[in-house]
Amino acid sequence: MWDQWWLWVGAGIILLIVEIFAPGFIFLGFGIGAFVVGVILAFGGGVLSSLPVALLVFAVCSLIAWFVMRKLAGERKGQIKIWDTDINDD
């Protein structure tokens, strides 16, 4: 069952939908990782010959996607507002 490409793509779509309701770029990385595994299985399934290899590719792609998304859309320098004074300091 793990070697069916459409299951991985379907899981990717579900994870992207979950990301809409729980933003934070966590499920987005997992969704992209699932899509990559699905595409690899669709076009060259012999590369992912066993479940541990497929899970390893999924984990590595998810981690890379998470780092890229955090770099592109994450917290920027100077984005945090630091207050030097308090409204009650008079």
Secondary structure in CASP SS format (residue, H / E / C, confidence):
PFRMAT SS
TARGET T0000
AUTHOR 0000-0000-0000
METHOD secondary structure of the structure
MODEL  1
M C 1.00
W C 1.00
D C 1.00
Q C 1.00
W H 1.00
W H 1.00
L H 1.00
W H 1.00
V H 1.00
G H 1.00
A H 1.00
G H 1.00
I H 1.00
I H 1.00
L H 1.00
L H 1.00
I H 1.00
V H 1.00
E H 1.00
I H 1.00
F H 1.00
A C 1.00
P C 1.00
G C 1.00
F C 1.00
I H 1.00
F H 1.00
L H 1.00
G H 1.00
F H 1.00
G H 1.00
I H 1.00
G H 1.00
A H 1.00
F H 1.00
V H 1.00
V H 1.00
G H 1.00
V H 1.00
I H 1.00
L H 1.00
A H 1.00
F H 1.00
G H 1.00
G C 1.00
G C 1.00
V C 1.00
L C 1.00
S C 1.00
S C 1.00
L H 1.00
P H 1.00
V H 1.00
A H 1.00
L H 1.00
L H 1.00
V H 1.00
F H 1.00
A H 1.00
V H 1.00
C H 1.00
S H 1.00
L H 1.00
I H 1.00
A H 1.00
W H 1.00
F H 1.00
V H 1.00
M H 1.00
R H 1.00
K H 1.00
L H 1.00
A H 1.00
G C 1.00
E C 1.00
R C 1.00
K C 1.00
G C 1.00
Q C 1.00
I C 1.00
K C 1.00
I C 1.00
W C 1.00
D C 1.00
T C 1.00
D C 1.00
I C 1.00
N C 1.00
D C 1.00
D C 1.00
END
